[in-house]
Amino acid sequence: MAHVDLLGAVAGRTSDGAEFRIRSPWYRSLPLSCIDVELSVDGTAIEPERIEIALNGQAYSLSELHELIDEFWFVLDPARLRVSKVDPGSHAVSVRLGLRVPYLFDEETGDVLQVWTEEQRELAVPDEAAA
């Protein structure tokens, strides 16, 4: 798979935390039911309950994703990971994105293939949310 900047260079401030832009590394759009996200900030894993993913004008908790078979992540659209309880300042942010590709199967087990991509960047979270 070609390298894609998974984690965007821009971090934003939300009312209670931070927002990080991510891009899908896959070459085709996938339903949100095929997405898994793991995030760490400054080496500490973020609990899934503190993360929302925003796409197509809607925000979803990570626990909702596997039910969203009719909501797609289009390849050209960045998603926004919103994370509560992240202070302003510079942070080492690592995102691990798992994509279950519904049309690719493991020949031995018959399981849907899951592709994992990981990227880490130093990102600056601003002091105030954008107006």
C-alpha positions in Angstrom: 0.0 0.0 0.0 1.3 3.5 -0.9 2.1 5.8 2.0 -0.6 8.2 2.9 -0.4 10.9 5.6 -2.8 9.2 7.9 -2.5 11.8 10.7 -3.0 15.4 9.5 -0.5 18.1 10.6 -3.3 20.3 12.0 -4.8 19.9 15.5 -7.7 22.0 16.6 -9.2 22.8 20.0 -12.7 21.7 21.0 -14.6 23.0 24.1 -13.3 20.0 26.2 -10.3 18.7 24.3 -8.6 18.5 20.9 -9.4 17.5 17.3 -7.1 15.6 15.0 -7.6 15.2 11.3 -7.0 11.7 9.8 -7.2 10.4 6.2 -8.1 6.9 5.1 -5.0 5.0 3.7 -7.3 2.8 1.6 -7.9 3.4 -2.1 -11.7 2.9 -1.9 -14.4 4.3 0.3 -15.4 2.0 3.2 -18.5 1.9 5.5 -17.8 3.1 9.0 -18.7 -0.4 10.2 -15.3 -1.4 8.9 -13.2 1.1 10.9 -11.3 0.6 14.2 -9.4 3.4 15.8 -6.8 3.4 18.6 -5.3 6.7 19.8 -2.5 7.6 22.2 -1.4 11.0 23.3 2.1 11.4 24.9 2.4 7.7 25.1 -0.8 7.1 27.0 -3.6 5.2 25.3 -6.9 7.1 25.1 -10.0 5.3 26.3 -12.4 4.7 23.4 -15.2 6.5 25.4 -13.2 9.8 25.1 -13.0 9.6 21.3 -15.5 10.6 18.7 -15.1 10.4 14.9 -16.7 13.1 12.8 -17.5 12.5 9.2 -20.2 13.7 6.7 -21.5 16.3 9.1 -22.1 13.8 11.9 -20.1 12.7 15.0 -20.1 9.1 16.3 -18.6 7.4 19.3 -16.2 4.5 18.5 -18.8 2.1 20.0 -21.3 3.1 17.3 -19.0 2.5 14.3 -19.6 -1.2 13.8 -23.3 -0.6 13.4 -22.9 2.0 10.6 -23.1 -0.1 7.5 -24.7 2.6 5.4 -22.4 5.5 6.4 -19.3 5.7 4.3 -15.8 7.3 4.7 -15.0 8.6 1.3 -11.4 8.5 0.3 -10.9 12.2 -0.3 -12.6 13.3 2.9 -10.6 13.7 6.1 -12.2 12.4 9.3 -11.8 14.3 12.6 -11.0 12.5 15.8 -12.3 14.5 18.7 -10.7 13.7 22.0 -11.9 14.9 25.4 -9.5 16.0 28.2 -6.5 17.0 26.0 -4.7 20.1 27.2 -3.3 22.8 24.9 0.3 22.5 23.9 2.6 20.2 22.0 1.7 16.5 22.1 3.1 13.3 20.6 0.0 11.9 19.0 -0.2 8.3 17.6 -3.1 6.9 15.7 -3.6 3.3 14.7 -6.3 2.7 12.2 -7.7 -0.7 11.3 -9.7 -1.2 8.2 -11.7 -4.4 7.7 -11.9 -4.7 3.9 -15.3 -6.4 3.2 -14.2 -7.8 -0.2 -10.9 -9.3 0.9 -10.7 -12.5 2.7 -8.0 -14.7 4.3 -7.9 -17.8 2.1 -7.2 -20.1 5.0 -9.7 -18.9 7.6 -12.3 -17.1 5.4 -12.1 -14.1 7.7 -12.4 -10.6 6.4 -8.9 -9.1 6.0 -8.0 -6.3 8.4 -5.3 -3.8 7.4 -3.7 -1.8 10.1 -1.9 1.5 9.6 -0.1 3.6 12.2 1.4 7.0 12.3 2.8 9.2 15.0 3.4 13.0 14.9 4.1 15.9 17.2 1.1 18.1 17.0 0.3 21.5 18.7 -3.1 21.9 20.2 -4.0 25.6 20.3 -5.1 27.4 23.5 -8.6 28.2 22.2 -11.2 26.6 20.0 -11.6 28.1 16.5 -14.6 30.4 16.2 
